[in-house]
Structures are given as structure tokens and as C-alpha cells.
């Protein structure tokens, strides 16, 4: 499954816009208010009529999703909603190469496309017992909070899963960890039961937990991953280097990054158990992530895109971020820069250092404008050979911003001019 093109009409800030997407990674960047989150929501909404019947459906809100304009009248101004709202996708979704969702007036629902019938038939047929491949769809919103639900072993043991449970809460995946905890505890109990019945070591049994941890180890080399401690009744993370912690005690960045990789892997295991050890490598899908860099240290920001590609090679990612480190890890065609809702691709991105990304892609100066102006004034003074004034400017600059690399050059130039002046 993939999204190649999305046409948006009268959705939130978009009057009429078309976006093209790469099959691998797509990163949406732009200033606050440029339409990044609206675009990601439009992507998710376009898939709703396909997956809404087997997961948590997304509604098209008259107040939030329909574009509004201000009409000026003699007796005042008035907000008016503009219809129709249309989301048209092209790509591949089951057997369809195009699909659409529309809202023509208030209180009227969407027009369901053909794939709705397809997945509804799938959920009521014997196909789920066979080897049909199910694509992943998941939307990780910016307000995601991975809070522990403290699932009991009794609750987890009673969990009965269908393959379609891989779509549960797909449109808002990270409200809490209850689904993930329940699944993880249940799989731990199943593994222990197999070992008890056969008198073989637990490590000899193939299980989905090892697949989840293999995904985590791509992002955290040296880590043993995540496991459930029955005695402590807690999820435990081994970060590597003998560093062990309860999942709930991790920082927001650690918890968010681990939960993202683990949840994607878990959903794949539920959707396609027939794939066995190749499930992470062979499951296709679309994963939407708002604020990919949220709470992450710059080192993790630099490595998260390559890690997601390696862990889930058949997934199309559509994400948003402000991170120069993430932008610098992508090719120009994989970066969508929004200017008032209009998409462009930057001239260059891959391999740029963070300062160059800020200036080249995001239009942000590399340092504070005040310091930039003072440095410019200093070197202009040196060109005019006013050495006493230059020395005074240099000392004033050092008080404001000590240890700038330009100071060494300025001091050398002053000494050279003083020698030549003698």
C-alpha cells in the first residue's frame, strides 16, 4: 500500500492543492501555521473510508476540517464554510489505484469508495485465516503520550486477538500503552507456557517479542530491547551498557522513540502472523508521524530516519518535523517545503550540516541577527583601517558572545595591519 498523490480541496487551510509523495520517506517542513499538520490529517482522512470500519474512524468535522472564509457584509463580517470538501488519493490500496472522500454540505457523510466493501468483506470471510497480506496504516499525532496502563496478567491472558486488531486505534495510535502492554504481556505468558510444556529454554521458541526487539535494536544498537518482568509486573528496557530501567521511568524522548518502533512492529505481527520472521521486512503500509523529532536528542534525530527505513523497509512514511538533523538525512525529493500551503522541494539537503539546513532549507540565519550585524560592522571597520575602533568593537563583541571562531581571524588581521602600519 502507498500514496502517490493526494488532491485536497477545501480541507482546513487548503483551498485546492495537490501533493506528490515518494514510496519511501516523505518529510513535510515549514514554519508554524504553514499547513504541515493539516496535510498529515488530510493523508489520514483520505484512508478513513478504507480502514475506518475496522479501526477507530475519523470524522470530517464541519468546524475543524471544512475550510472557512470571511464574507464581508454591510452589517458585519461572517465566517462561511466552503463546500465541497474533497480528498482524492492515488496510489495502491488493496486492489484500488484511486479512492476519494468527500463532504458536500453540513451533516452529510462521506461518499464511500470501493475499498470499503473490500475490507468489510475481508473481515467477514475466511480470508483472515489464510495468508492474505494486510497493509499497515497508523497515524502518530503530535500530542502522543505513551502512558503506562498497568495491565494485569489476568487481563492480558484473557486477550483474544483478530488480525484486524492491528488496525485498532490506527487514527490515534498513542493515547496510552494499554493495547501494547496487553499484547506484550500475553506474548510473554505464551512463551513461558511453551517453555514449561516442552521443558526447553525460552530462547528456543520463535515469538513476536523477538521481532519487536529486533526493530528496537536497529535504533538502539547494543540494546537487548524490551521485556516484561513477571515479578515486577513491569515493562523493562535494557538500553545497553548494563543500563536497565522500567519503561515508565524513561525520559519522554526515550519512551516515545522506543514505543514508536515497538508499536509499528507489534501491529505488523498482529496483521500478518503468516509471514513469520519476515513480517517486519515484508509488511507494506503507510505510517504518518507528526513532529517526528518530538523530545529526541539531536543524535537520535540524525539516526531515526535511517533506522525506520532499515527496520520497516516496505513502509511509506509521511512525517513532519522542524529538525535540521532529520532534514539533512533525506534527499531533496523526499522533503516537502510548505510556503503558505504551496509545496516545493529544496535544492539540496542530504549531507548538509545543521547550520546549512537552517539557512538553505528553512530560511533561518545561522546565528542571532544582532551578532551577525556586529561582526559585519567589525570587519567593515577593519577594511577602513580604523584599528582603534575595531579593537573596541571586538572587545564589546567578546562580552556579548565569547569564543566566536571569527575572533581569531579578526585579531590576526588587526596584528597584521599594525605591523604593516609600522
C-alpha positions in Angstrom: 0.0 0.0 0.0 1.2 3.5 -0.8 0.0 7.0 -1.5 1.5 8.5 -4.7 -0.6 11.7 -5.0 -3.2 13.5 -2.8 -5.6 16.2 -4.1 -7.0 18.3 -1.4 -9.9 20.7 -1.8 -11.5 22.9 0.9 -9.8 21.0 3.8 -8.7 23.2 6.6 -6.2 25.7 5.2 -6.1 24.2 1.8 -8.3 25.7 -0.9 -7.0 23.5 -3.8 -3.7 21.7 -3.6 -2.0 18.6 -4.9 0.9 16.7 -3.3 3.1 14.0 -4.7 4.8 11.5 -2.4 7.8 9.2 -2.7 7.3 5.5 -2.0 9.8 5.5 0.9 10.2 8.5 3.2 8.5 11.9 2.9 9.2 14.8 5.3 7.0 17.9 5.5 8.7 21.0 6.8 7.7 24.6 7.1 7.1 27.4 9.6 4.4 27.1 12.2 1.0 27.6 10.6 2.2 26.6 7.1 -0.1 23.6 6.9 2.0 20.6 8.0 -0.4 19.1 10.5 -3.3 19.8 8.2 -1.6 17.9 5.4 -0.9 14.9 7.6 -4.5 14.9 8.7 -5.7 15.0 5.1 -3.5 12.0 4.4 -5.0 10.1 7.3 -8.6 11.2 6.4 -8.2 10.0 2.8 -7.7 6.5 4.1 -10.5 6.6 6.6 -13.2 5.1 4.4 -10.9 2.2 3.7 -9.9 1.4 7.3 -12.4 3.3 9.5 -14.8 0.3 9.6 -12.1 -1.9 11.2 -10.4 0.7 13.4 -11.2 3.9 15.1 -13.0 6.0 12.4 -12.1 9.7 11.7 -15.0 12.1 11.2 -14.9 15.1 9.0 -15.9 18.0 11.3 -17.8 21.0 9.9 -16.0 23.2 12.4 -12.4 21.9 12.2 -12.0 20.3 8.8 -14.1 22.3 6.3 -12.3 25.4 5.0 -13.8 28.7 6.1 -13.7 32.1 4.5 -14.7 35.6 5.8 -17.5 37.2 3.9 -17.9 40.9 4.3 -21.4 42.3 4.5 -22.8 45.8 5.2 -24.0 44.6 8.6 -20.6 42.9 9.5 -18.4 40.0 8.7 -19.3 36.4 8.8 -17.5 33.1 8.6 -18.8 30.8 5.9 -17.9 27.2 5.3 -16.8 26.3 1.7 -18.0 23.0 0.1 -17.4 20.5 -1.2 -14.5 19.2 0.9 -12.7 16.6 -1.3 -9.8 14.3 -0.6 -8.7 12.2 -3.6 -5.9 9.7 -3.3 -3.9 7.9 -6.0 -1.6 5.0 -5.4 -2.3 1.5 -4.2 -4.9 0.4 -1.5 -5.8 -3.3 -1.8 -6.9 -3.6 -5.4 -7.7 0.1 -6.0 -5.4 2.7 -7.6 -7.6 5.6 -6.6 -10.0 6.5 -3.8 -11.8 9.5 -2.6 -13.6 11.0 0.4 -16.0 14.0 0.1 -18.3 16.1 2.2 -20.8 18.2 0.2 -22.7 20.0 2.9 -23.1 20.1 6.7 -24.5 17.0 8.3 -23.9 14.8 5.2 -21.4 12.0 5.5 -18.7 10.9 3.1 -19.1 9.0 -0.1 -17.6 5.6 0.5 -15.2 4.3 -2.2 -14.8 0.7 -3.4 -12.1 -0.4 -0.9 -14.6 -0.1 2.0 -16.6 -3.0 0.5 -13.3 -4.9 0.1 -12.1 -4.7 3.6 -15.6 -5.3 5.1 -15.8 -8.4 3.1 -12.4 -9.4 4.2 -13.3 -9.0 7.9 -16.3 -11.3 7.5 -14.7 -14.0 5.3 -12.3 -16.9 5.9 -9.6 -14.8 4.2 -8.2 -13.8 7.6 -7.4 -17.4 8.4 -5.3 -17.7 5.2 -2.2 -16.0 4.0 -3.5 -12.7 2.6 -1.2 -9.8 3.3 -2.7 -6.9 5.2 -1.1 -3.5 4.9 -0.3 -1.3 7.9 -1.9 2.1 8.5 -1.1 4.2 11.6 -1.2 7.9 12.5 1.0 9.1 15.3 -0.1 12.5 16.3 1.9 15.3 17.8 0.2 15.1 21.1 1.0 11.4 21.5 1.6 10.4 25.2 2.9 6.9 25.9 1.4 6.5 29.4 1.6 3.2 31.2 -1.8 1.5 31.7 -0.5 -1.1 34.3 -2.2 -4.0 32.6 -2.6 -7.1 34.9 -1.5 -10.6 33.8 -5.1 -11.7 34.2 -6.3 -9.0 31.8 -3.6 -9.9 29.3 -4.2 -13.6 29.5 -7.8 -13.2 28.5 -6.9 -11.1 25.4 -8.3 -12.6 22.2 -6.8 -11.1 19.1 -8.0 -10.9 15.5 -5.7 -10.0 12.7 -7.8 -6.8 12.2 -6.9 -5.7 15.7 -3.7 -4.5 14.1 -5.9 -1.6 12.9 -7.2 -0.7 16.4 -6.9 3.0 17.1 -5.0 3.4 13.9 -6.0 7.1 13.6 -4.7 8.0 17.0 -2.2 5.4 18.0 -0.6 6.7 21.1 -3.3 7.7 23.6 -1.9 5.1 26.0 0.0 1.9 26.1 -2.8 -0.4 27.2 -3.1 -2.2 23.8 0.7 -2.6 23.6 1.1 -3.7 27.2 -1.7 -6.3 27.0 -0.2 -7.8 23.8 3.3 -7.8 25.2 2.3 -9.4 28.5 0.2 -12.0 26.7 3.0 -13.0 24.4 5.4 -13.3 27.4 2.9 -15.6 29.1 2.5 -17.7 25.9 6.3 -18.0 25.6 6.7 -19.1 29.2 3.9 -21.7 28.8 5.5 -23.2 25.7 8.8 -23.5 27.5 7.1 -25.1 30.6 5.3 -27.7 28.4 8.3 -28.7 26.4 11.0 -28.3 29.0 13.1 -26.4 26.5 14.7 -23.0 27.1 12.5 -20.0 26.4 15.1 -18.7 23.8 14.5 -21.7 21.6 11.0 -20.6 20.7 10.2 -18.2 17.8 7.9 -15.4 19.0 6.9 -12.0 18.1 8.6 -10.4 21.0 12.0 -11.1 19.4 10.8 -9.3 16.3 9.7 -6.2 18.2 13.1 -6.2 19.9 14.9 -6.6 16.6 13.2 -3.4 15.4 14.3 -1.6 18.6 17.9 -2.8 18.2 18.1 -1.1 14.8 17.6 2.3 16.6 19.5 1.2 19.8 22.5 -0.8 18.8 23.8 -2.7 21.8 20.4 -2.8 23.5 18.7 -6.1 24.4 15.4 -4.4 23.9 12.2 -4.6 25.9 10.8 -7.4 28.1 8.1 -7.9 30.7 9.2 -8.8 34.2 6.6 -11.0 35.8 7.8 -10.5 39.3 8.0 -6.7 39.0 4.8 -6.6 36.8 6.5 -4.0 34.7 7.9 -3.5 31.2 11.7 -3.3 31.5 14.1 -1.8 28.9 17.7 -2.8 28.6 19.3 0.2 26.9 22.8 -1.3 26.5 25.9 -1.0 28.6 24.2 -2.6 31.6 21.7 0.3 31.7 18.3 -1.2 32.8 15.1 0.8 33.6 11.4 0.5 33.9 9.7 1.8 30.8 7.7 4.2 32.9 10.9 5.8 34.3 12.4 6.6 30.9 12.6 10.2 29.6 9.9 11.4 27.2 12.3 11.1 24.3 13.4 7.5 25.2 9.8 6.4 25.8 8.5 7.9 22.7 11.2 6.6 20.4 11.0 3.0 21.8 7.2 3.0 21.8 7.1 4.2 18.1 9.3 1.4 16.8 7.7 -1.3 19.1 4.2 -0.3 18.2 4.8 -0.4 14.5 6.4 -3.9 14.9 3.6 -5.1 17.1 0.9 -4.1 14.6 2.7 -5.8 11.8 2.9 -9.0 13.9 -0.8 -8.9 14.5 -1.7 -8.2 10.9 0.5 -10.7 9.2 1.4 -13.7 11.5 1.8 -15.9 8.5 4.9 -14.0 7.4 6.8 -15.3 10.4 10.3 -13.9 10.9 10.0 -11.9 7.7 7.0 -9.9 8.9 8.9 -6.6 9.5 10.7 -6.9 6.2 7.7 -7.7 4.1 4.7 -5.8 5.6 3.8 -2.8 3.4 1.8 0.2 4.7 1.6 3.9 5.3 2.8 5.4 8.6 2.0 9.1 9.4 4.0 10.8 12.1 3.6 14.4 13.2 6.6 16.0 14.9 8.9 13.1 14.3 11.6 14.8 16.3 9.5 15.4 19.4 11.6 15.1 22.6 14.5 13.5 20.7 18.2 14.3 21.3 19.9 15.7 18.1 21.9 12.4 17.8 18.7 10.4 17.7 17.1 12.9 15.3 20.0 12.3 12.9 19.6 8.5 13.1 15.8 8.0 13.3 15.1 8.1 9.5 17.7 5.6 8.5 16.6 3.3 11.4 12.9 3.4 10.4 13.9 2.6 6.8 16.0 -0.3 7.9 13.5 -1.7 10.4 10.5 -1.4 8.1 11.7 -1.4 4.5 8.3 -1.7 2.8 6.6 1.1 4.7 5.9 4.5 3.2 6.5 7.2 5.9 4.9 10.6 5.7 6.1 12.7 8.6 6.5 16.4 9.7 9.4 17.9 11.5 11.4 21.1 12.2 14.7 19.2 12.8 17.7 20.2 10.7 19.3 16.8 11.6 16.3 14.9 10.1 16.2 17.1 7.0 19.9 16.6 6.4 19.4 12.8 6.4 17.0 13.0 3.4 17.3 13.7 -0.3 15.7 16.9 -1.7 12.8 14.9 -3.4 11.9 13.4 0.0 11.5 16.8 1.6 8.3 18.9 1.0 8.7 22.5 2.0 5.4 24.3 2.6 5.1 28.1 1.9 1.5 29.2 2.7 0.4 25.7 1.8 2.2 25.5 -1.6 4.7 22.6 -1.8 8.3 22.9 -3.2 11.4 20.7 -2.9 14.7 22.3 -1.7 17.7 22.5 -3.9 19.9 20.4 -1.6 19.5 18.6 1.7 21.3 15.3 2.0 24.6 15.6 3.8 24.2 19.3 4.8 25.3 20.2 8.3 22.5 21.6 10.6 23.6 25.2 10.2 23.4 24.9 6.4 20.0 23.2 6.6 18.7 26.1 8.7 19.8 28.6 6.1 19.3 26.7 2.8 16.0 24.9 3.6 14.3 26.7 6.4 15.4 30.3 5.7 16.8 30.9 9.2 20.1 32.7 9.7 22.8 30.6 11.3 23.2 32.9 14.3 21.5 35.8 16.0 21.0 38.8 13.6 22.4 41.1 16.2 25.7 39.2 16.4 25.8 38.9 12.6 25.4 42.7 12.3 28.1 43.4 14.9 30.5 41.1 13.1 29.8 42.8 9.8 30.5 46.2 11.4 33.7 44.9 12.9 35.2 43.7 9.6 33.9 46.8 7.8 35.9 48.9 10.3 39.0 46.8 9.7 38.6 47.4 5.9 38.6 51.1 6.7 41.8 50.6 8.8 40.3 52.2 11.9 42.2 49.8 14.2 41.3 51.5 17.5 37.6 51.4 16.7 37.9 47.8 15.6 39.6 46.8 18.9 36.8 48.5 20.8 34.2 46.7 18.7 36.0 43.4 19.2 36.0 43.7 23.0 32.3 44.6 23.0 31.5 41.6 20.9 33.5 39.3 23.2 31.4 40.4 26.1 28.2 39.6 24.2 29.3 36.3 22.6 32.6 34.9 23.9 34.7 32.4 21.7 33.2 33.1 18.3 35.5 31.5 15.7 35.7 34.8 13.8 37.6 36.4 16.7 40.8 34.7 15.8 40.7 36.0 12.2 39.9 39.5 13.4 42.7 39.5 15.9 45.2 38.2 13.3 44.1 40.9 10.9 44.5 43.6 13.5 48.0 42.4 14.3 48.9 42.3 10.6 47.6 45.8 9.9 49.5 47.1 13.0 52.8 45.6 11.7 52.3 46.9 8.2 51.4 50.3 9.6 54.8 50.5 11.4 
